[in-house]
């Protein structure tokens, strides 16, 4: 590679307008893959939600159109269309074509606003083939079209019979920016819109999929989200398949120092972990932050105060820990902050220090008053905490054993682990396989430089139904914890201790394999959820069939793929043989390598949690104590599920 040694002023690039967005799209929307693509929709919808937060919008309509475009409409005030004093253009064109132009910076038009990156609609404009904006104001319709961020028409004005004000933005993502495709996933968008509706009580979101050919329907698929109960209904939704200890959901709402706080809490008998979701300005704060710290602190202090007052703890007893207080608790906390500060690489950790104190004081006052007048509720919570406290003592010795088996002492790694030679976690991966037979094939077929193999015997514990004492005494669970370097349940996830940055679950392609896979996913989700949230868990995809014809052979990963291959590639009277792999142990090491383990040819599914509340609910249904919800789920979904091809 050669470089020009004459580095002068004329080589400095100045990107004007929206050029920098098209030049470096990842800086503005995170990626040019599916997440970045869907983020475009969220940016437009966030503007409508901000209108709702400001009290000017009640309905938001989102349409997926047949041509691949999206339309987002609302009944808000409508983007201003008058001439902007600084740009000399209409306010609409200014908002659409100038970075960081909008009504959210002066603090008067919008008290708080959402948007993870805060990049606004101008970035959507820059990354779209075309955008059409419509604004209804003053009994007039104002329209303007843009192409790749540049105005294609002027602002056109016409009379309108529509009495309501509002805005409609339609856009078609630019395939030049999104090389992996521009097709929107309905479920991904729906989970976010449902979440937004829970977080903004009373706002109605109507989501319509008009892509009839794609969805195989004769009419559009429409879902409406409106929850007048707000986050109380969110907690109800998360707990609908659990056994609540108190029917009434504890609810706290208030405002201090211009910070709005909403908290909804409910404890359940049949849960051994907590489910705590935090949001700041409608953004899910998966990495925590000061609002969650404040909530955890005040919960622990308040419950301990009641424990002393109601004689559940003696003077000689130590206090309940936070994990004891929160066991079985489902909670949603939503804060609205005028000037949010997000930290961390993914910008999903709230950093405002003043929020911690506001949450602590507000929740402390309301929660204390609430529980004072409901002795049955507080006694139930205290009994649950006391059980957790006792179980924690029983688990302490087992936990210490796990701590002693630290990954820093390589001699204490599980004997069944065939480790890789690399000590760089970022290039290392571990295959968790079922049984010694599959483990043997995997050990022989792997690349020892960066691939480790951990065979597990049988099915591990169902962690959904198990307390900590049993978890830490279980040999297979201990092997998982020490081999991966997971640390202790409940403690903050330390990435530095993780020994492999790709944890790959490789099980047989049958019902037993699907069950083992679900048990392992339940373990990771309940024990160290950050592994899933940060994208370290993968599913291997071994083939179901090997088809041989002459000297050629083909691998097929589903019945559909096998039938398609035979119909399209083989002549009618062709001779061929089909081998059905009943398990990984039947595959030769070379076969396992070339189909399932070779990075050049394998297929891995990365597990990603887009909808945390739905994931929590599904794990509860499938792996929890209650039979009725599981039976209902199987009866509803079972007939159309082929477990051997289950796409988790």
N, C-alpha and C positions, 0 to 999 in steps of 0.2 A: 504494500500500500504506500502511495506517495502523497505527500502533503505540500501545499504551496507555502514556501518560507516567507513570501511577501504578504504579511498580515497587515492590512491597512484599513482605513475607515470605510472604503467603498465595499469591503467584504462583510461589513456588519449588516445583517438583514433586519429590516424593520417590517414587521407584519402588521398590516393595518386592518381595522375593522374586525371581522371575525376570522381572518386568516389564521391567527394562532390556534384557534379551536380546531380547524380542519387539519392543521399541521401536527398538532399533538392532542388528539381527542381524548386519550387516556388520562391526561391531566385534569380534564373537566368532568368526565363521566365515569372514571375508574377503569374502564376497559372497553375494547371494541367487540367483545363477545356478547353473549346473551344478557349478562348483568347490565352492561352499558346500554344495550338496546332497550331493555325494559326501563332503565333509568330515565330515558327520554320521556316516557309516558308519565312517570312519577313526577318529573319536573313540572309538566303542564298541569297535572291534577293537583299538585301542591299549591299552585297559584289559586285554584278554585277553593281549595281547603282553607287557604289563608283568608280569602273573602268570607268564608263561613266563620272562621275564628274572629274576624272583625265584626261579625253580626250582620253581614249583608248578603248572605247566600244560604239557601236551604236545599237546593237540588243541584246535583252534579251528574251529567250524563256522559258516559264513556262508550264509544262505539268502535269496534274492530270492523273495518270496511272490507269489501270484497277485493279491492285493488291493493290491499296490504297496508293501507293508511289507517290512521287512528284519528278520531274526532273527540274532543273534550269540550263540553259546553256547560255553562252554569247560568244561574239567574242572579249573579252578583251585580256590582255597579257598572261593569264594563270598563275596559282599559280606556283611559282618557285619549281623546283624538285631537285635542287642540294643539297649536304650535308650541313646541318646547322652546323656552327662551335661550338656551345655550346652543342647541344643535340646529335650530331653524327648521327642523323637520317636525312632523306630527309626533305627539307623545307615543302613539302606537308604533310608528316606524322606529323611533328612538329605542323603545323597549325591545323591539325585535332585532335590532342591528347593532346595538352598543352593549358591550360587556359591562356587567354590574350597573346597568341602568334599571331603575325600578322605583316603586313607591315604598320600599321597606327600609330605607336608610335614614329617613328623617325622623322616624319614631312616631309620627302622627297618623299617617294613613293606616299603618299596621302596628299594633302593639307588640305582637310576636308573630313570627313566621316560621314555617318549616323549611324543608329542603336540606338534604344532607350536605351537598356541596355548595348550595346557594348560588348555583351558576345561572339559573333562570332560563327564561324562554329563548333568549338570544342564542344559547348554545344548541338548543333543539333546532332552531332555525338554521344554524351553521352546518349541522350534521344531517340535514334532511334534503332530499331531492327537491321537494317543494313544501311550502307552508302556505295555508290560506287562513287568514285571520278575519273574523267577523265580529263586529261590536255593535250592540244595540244601545243607543243613548239618545235622549231627547227626541224620541219618536222617529229616529233615523237609523238606517243600517249603514255602517261603514265597513268596507271590505278592502283588503289589500293582499296581493300574492307575492311570495318571495321564492326564489330558486337558489339553493345552496347558499343561503344567507344574504343574497342580494335582491333588492326590490325588483320585481318583474313588472309591477304596475304601480301607479300612484295610489294614493288613498281615494277610493271612490265612495261617493255618498249617494244614498237614495232614500226615498220615503219608506217608512215601515208601519204596518198596522199593529205590530207587536207593542204592547203597552209596557211589558217588563224590560228592564235593562238586562244586560248580560254579555258574555263573551263566548265565542266558539273558535277553537284552534284545531285545524286539521293539518296533519303532516305525514309525509311518506319518508321513512328513514332511507338514507343514501347507501346503496350497496357498495359504493367505493370506500365508505368508512367502516362498514360492517361486513367483512369478507366471509364470515361464517354463516351469514343469512340474516334476513330482516323479518322473519315470521315470528309473530308474537305468540307466547304461550298463555292460554286463557287462565289456567290454574295459577300460574305465577302472579299474574296481574290480579286475579280475583282475591287471593289471600291478602295482598296488600290493601286492596280497597275495603275488604271486610275489616281489616285491622284499623284503617283510618276511620271507618264508620263507628267502631267501638270507641275510639279515642275522641271522637267529636260528636257527643250525644245530640240527636235530633237532626243531623245532616243526613239527607237521603242520597245514596249513590246508586244509579241505575246503570248496570254494566251489560252491554248487548254485543253478542258475537254474530255478525251478519255474514260470515264466511260459510255459506250453506254447503258448498261443495266440500270444503275442508272438514267441516264437522259432521257431514253426512246427514243433514236434516233438511226438511222442507220449509222451515221457518226459523228465524233468528232465535238463538238461545239467550234468554234474559234472566238476570238475577238482580234483586234489589236488596240493598243493605241499608238498614236504618235501625238504630238502637237508642231509644229514648233513655234507657237506663245507663248508657255509656259503658264505662269500664266495669260496673257492677254486672252487667250482662256478659261482659267478656269473661269474668271469673266464673259466672254461671255456666257459660259455654265450655270452659276448660274443665269444670268439675262435674259435668252432667253425667259422667259414667263412674263417678267416685261416690263415696259414702260420707257426706258432710257431717261434722260433729254439731254444727249449729246451722239452721236453715237460713237465718238472716245473714246477709253479707255485711261485714264491717266496712263502713264507708267514711272516708275523710275527705273533705273538700274545703279549701280556703285559699287566701291570698295574702302574702306579706312581701313588702319591698318589691312590689310589681311582679312577684313570682307566684304563679298559680300552681297549686298542688292538688292532685287527686290521687287517692289511694283506695283500693278495694282489696279486702282480705277475707279468706275463709279457710278453716282448717278441716282436714278430712281424716277419718279413722284409718282408712285402708291405704295410706301412703307413708313411705319411710323417707322420702326426700321432699325438698321444697321445689315449687315451680314459681319463680320470681321473674316477672318481665318488667323491664324499665324502659320508659320512653321520655325523650326530651324534645319538645316541639314536634311531636309526632314521629320522631326518628327512633327506631329501636336501638337502644344502647347495649349491644351484646357484650361489650367489654366493661360494663358497669359505669361507675362514676359517682360523683358526690351525692346525687339524689338517692342512689341505692345504699351508699354508706350511711347516710343520715337515717334512712328507714331501718336498716339492720340494727343500728345503734339504739334507736328509740324503742324498737320492739324488744330487744334484749333487756334493756333497763326497765321498761314498763312491766313486762311479764315477771321479772325477778322481784320487783317491788310488790306485786300482787301475791307472788309465791310466799314472801315473808309475812305479808299481812294476813293471808289466809292459812298460815301455818303448814304450807306444803313443804317448805324448807325450814329446817331447824337452824338455830343460830350457829351451830358448829358446821353446818353444811356449806360447801362452796356454792357459788351462784350457778344457775344454768348457763351454758354456753349458747352462743347465737344459733349453732346448728341444732341444739335441743329445742329451743324456742320455735324454730322455723320448721321442724319436722312435720310433714303432712300439710304444710301451709301452701295455698295458692294465692299469689298476690300480683296485682298490677299497680305500678306507680307511674303516673304521667305528670310531668312538670312542663310548664310553659314559661320560658325564660326570655326576656327581651333581647339580651345579647349573649347567646350561647357560645361557649368555648368548648370545642371538641378536640380531644387528644387522641394519640395513638395513630398507628399506621393506617387503620381503616376509618379513622375519624368517627368512631362509634363509642367513645367514652366521654361522658360529660365532665368538664374540668372546673366549672365555676365553684369556687370555695364557699360563696355565700349561700348556695343552694342547700348545702349540708345542714346548716343551722336552721334554715327556714323549715325544711322537712322535719327535722328533729323536734322543734318547738311546736309546730302545728299538729303533727301526728300525735305527739305526746299528750297534748291537752285534750284533743278530741277522743283519742283511744282510751285514755284514763276515765273520762266521763262516761263513755259508752260502756265500758266493762264494769264500772261501779254499779250501774243499774241493771246489769245482767249477770248475776252470780252464777247461773247455770253455764253460761258461755265461758266465763273465765275459768271455772272449775274444770270444764272439759279440756280447755287448752292446757291448763296446768297439769292435768293427769297425763295428757299426751307427752308433754315436755318431761315429766317425771319418768315415764317409760323410756323415752329416748336417753335421758340422763343415766338410767340404770343400765341400759343396753350399751351405752358408750363406755362405761366402766368395764363391762365384760369384754368389749372389743379392744380395750386399750392394750392389753398384753399382746394380742394378735397383731395389732397395729405396730407395736414396737418391734415385733419380729420382722414385719415388712420393712420397717425403717432400717433395721440392722442389715437386712438383705439389700443394702443400697447398691444402686447401679455403679457406684464409684468403686465397689469391691467386686471385680469381675469374677472372682472365685465363687461368689454366691449366686450367680446367674443360674437359672434352672438347668438341670442336667440334660433335659430333653431339647434345649434350645441349640440349634445349629447356627451359630452366629456368623456374621459376615466379617471379612477382614478389615473393611473400612471403619474408621472411627468418626467419620464425618456424617452426622445425622441427616444433613440436607441431601446427601446422595445415597443414603441407606434406606432399605425397605425390608419389612418383615412380613412373611406370609403366615397367617394363622390358619392351620389346616386341621381337619378332623381325622383322628386316627393315625396309627403308626404306619399303616400301609400307604396311605396318601402322603404321609410325611416322608416315607422312604423314597418314593418317586420324586417328590419335590426337592429333597436334599441332593439327590443324584443329578437332577435336571437343572438346578439353579446355577446362577453365576455367583460363585462364592465371594467375589470381590465386594458386592454391594447388596446381596440378597440373603436374608436370614430366614430360617424356618422354625416355627414353633408348633409342633403337633399337640393337640389337646385330646384327652381321652374322654369319649362320650360327650354328653351335653352338660355345659356348665350350669351353675345355679341360675335360677330366674331371680335376678336382683330386684325386680319389681316387688316381690313378695318376701324379701329376706332382710333381716336386720344386720347391722354391721358385724356383730360377733360371728355370725355364720359365714359372712362374706370373707373375712380375713382368715378363717380356719380352713377354707376350701382350697385344696391344693392347686386346682386348675386356675382359680382366680388369683392365687398368690403368684403362680407362674406368669400370668398376664401382667400383673402389676409390676413385678420385678424385672421381667424381660423388657418391657416398654419404658420403664422408669416413670410410672404414672404418679408417684407420690401418694399422698393420703387423701381419701375421699373428703370433699368439703373444703379442702385447702385450695388456695388460688393456684391455678395451673401455671407451672413453671416450664416454659418451652425449653429452657436449657437442659432440663432433666430428661426430655424425650429423646430416646436413643435412635428412633427411626422417624423420618418425616413422611413416609408412606406406610400406613398400617393396612395390609390387604387381607380381607377375609376371603378364604378360598375353600368353599364347601361343595359337596356333591350337588349335581343339578337334579335333585329329587325333593320329596316332601321333607324327609329328615334333614337334608342339607339346608332347606329353607328355614326349618325350625331352629337349627343351630345358628344360622346366620342372624335370625331375629333375636335369639338369646344374647349373642355377642353385641348386636347393635343396642339392645336394651342395657347391657352392661356399660357400654361406652356412654350412652345417653344419660344414664342415671349416675354413673360413678364419676366421669370426667367429661362433661358435656362440651367443654371447650375444644376437645379433639374433633368433634363433629362440626362445631361452629366455625373452626378455623381450617377445615378442609383436609384433615390428616387421614381420614378413614376412607377406604376404597373397597369395592367389591370386585373380585376376579370373575371372569366370564369364561368358564371352560366349555368346550363343545359338547353337544349331546350325541352327535353322530360323526362317524368317519365313513365316507363312501368311496369305494375303489372301483375304478374301471380301467382295465389294462394296467399301464404303468402309472397312471395318474390317480391321485387321491384328493379328496375334498373334505373339509371339516364344516359341519353345519351346527349352528348354535340354537336352533329351534326347529320344531316340526314344520313350521311355515317355510323356513329357509330351505329345508331338505326337499319339501314338495316342489318348491319353485325351481330348485336346481335340477331335479329329475325331469320336470316338465319342459324346461327351457334349454338344457344343455345336452340331454341324452336323446338319441333317436328312439323311436317307439319300441324297437325290438332289441335294444342294447342290453348287454349283460353287465351287471354291476353287483357289488356286494355292499351291504349296509351293516356297519358295526355300531351298536348302541352302547355307549359308555354308561354302565350302571353306577360307576363311582370313579373318583380320581385315582384310586389305587389300581384300577384296571389299565390305566394309561402308562405306556412306557415313558421313562424319564425324558427321552428326546421328544416324544409327542407332547408331553406336558409343557416342555420348554417352548416349543415352536408355536403352540396354540394359546397358552395361558400366561407364560412367564417372560417371554422375550419382549423387551420394551419396543422392539421394532415392529412386532406383529400382533401383540396382545391387545385386548380391549379391557380397560378398567373403568368402572363407574365410580365417580367421586360422590360421596354422600354429602349432601348440602341441606341445611335446614332453612328453608325460606319462610315457613310458617311454624314458628315455635309452639304456638298454642295448639295447632292441629297435630303436630308431632307428639306433644305431650299427651293429648287425648287418645291418639291411636295406640301409643305404648300402654296406656292405662287399660284400654279395651282388650288388647290382644294378650297382655301379660299380667293383668291384675287379678285380684281375688274374685271379682264378681262374674258369674257365669252368664247371666241374662244379657248384658250388653254385648258380650263376645258372641253368643249364639245369634243375636240379632244381626251383628255385623257379618257373620259368616253366611247367614241365610240371605242377606241382602246382596253381598258381593261375591259369595262363593261360586255361584253358577258361572260367572264370567271370568273367574281366576283360574289360570293353569299354574299351580304352585311350582311345577318344575321349571316354568319360565318366568317366575315372579320377578317383576321389575321393581326392586326396592329403591 
